[in-house]
Amino acid sequence: MNRSWMNLPRISVDYRNGVETFLDFAFANASQEDMILCPCKKCGNINWHVREVVHEHLIVFGFVRGYIKWIFHGEITPRRVSSTSNSIDPLNSHHRSHREDDMEGMLRDAFNMHDYHQSVREDCDIGVNDSSEMRRSGCHEEPNGEAVKFYNLLNEMNEQLYEGSKYSKLSFCICLFHLKCLGGWTGNSFTQLLEFLGEMFPFAKIPQSSKDMKKVIKDLGLGYEKIHSCPNDCMLYWGDRKNQESCHVCGKSRWMNKDVENVSEDEVEARSRKKPVKILRYFPLIPRLQRLFMSSKTAESMRWHHDGRTNDGFLRHPADSLAWKSFDQKFLNFAGDSRNVRLGLASDGFNPFKIMSTSYSTWPVLLVPYNLPPWICMKQSSFILSMIIPGEKGQGNDIDIYMQPLIEELKQLWVGVKTYDVLKKENFNLRAALLWTINDFPAYANLSGWSTKGRYACPCCAAQTCSKWLYNGKKFSYMGHRRWLDENHRFRYEKNLFDGTEEFRRAPEQTTGSDIWSMLKHMQFSYGKTNQLPNSRAKKKNKEVYDHDVDQLCNNLKWG
């Protein structure tokens, strides 16, 4: 069918006649309740409207750019006819599902595919239907196992629950599981409900158990890992210590049931009846970064900092900063591939009970992929939730205990993980680096390990911080700001306006990593609320060692 009329002026007769032809075709093949998806530039195949509204939008705004194949309005491409003649089109079936639940918006948030309608369809075709064609031609690499798994799941989970249903299998699973969470149903009662629904509706594709439904949600990337932790923040029951029954630091039981020794012979059954005292919810990072390259649009956006950024010396994006450029100069191999991800980490505590008087502090940890353009990377949908740390009180320096799974993944990402790039149709070694953290000053101390109070509170000046103890006020005062002035500035010689001294010192030099290591290498520190220091004598000794190393460093730098 000739569709050159779509490029004609919208006031022309041929364009208006073409719009009528499109509307006749769309309402004959893809209408629901006398409505279709509006393909205008404003709606972008997201909003549903009646014929009169769609006609008005197409005359006023025109078609969305590049919408030559009417794939959201009943047109089936020859490739899909030959490869999936007896199957259901996953994207069309998804759009035909229950619209009120906004399942499409949820999937776009989860997979970071906002407004990428045609690219999502092409990616599904590439990942699911064209693998044999690519294998025969030999011109492109096959997607790796994770990419194939993602495409297959997306294709499978969007099929209808049963013929004629307004719910897809995915929307049914998520809506029912949401009711389970809101109602606090147990796993056994939920399984009994699924079995009853399966017997009542044998023609529907209903999971057989609660465990099967959790697998569906987890495989789609919506799951997380539950990692038990010590209630005193001493350790995680993770890695080699996964099967421990009690904390090896403070001896506190892992379970609310304190009778750990008198367990039944069947240890697995015994643990299933116990409830852990504290749980860290961790969202794996690697599959979420890999998924950014499984859509052609997001894969292109992940290169924006190198391919699309205007490099004219102005600071518009973190890629224009000195920290970014210094990192690239130091690690040339990492900077050589623009697909490698630069991350920022943000965390702070909040009370999830809002205005209630309950004292509680939950710490979410978020990651921001800064490869994306600035109008995308700072949107809420682009943030990556890494973990949720619970607790009645803030973790303080013990937050390092909960960061272990993330640090382990970041180490793995520094070496690289095999990832499929749908834009170049090849597998590549994806690497990532954490460039900086975003937090307030108290949280800065917890995340960095540098105390933001006391004699050396300034993290920039470090050992060269100019502080003075106020005996009457019983606190430190931080002076020495005149060191940053020009050498001949008159304020350097104004005694009466400041602390009664003239200032002849220069601005302090930046503290290097080796300097920080020399101050911390003799520190003895143990994690946990009740195990920070064994006694006051050890605390005093620890402080003496630290002060001695800091004073020695100051003398070496000649700023003491």
Disulfide bonds with the S-S distance in Angstrom:
none
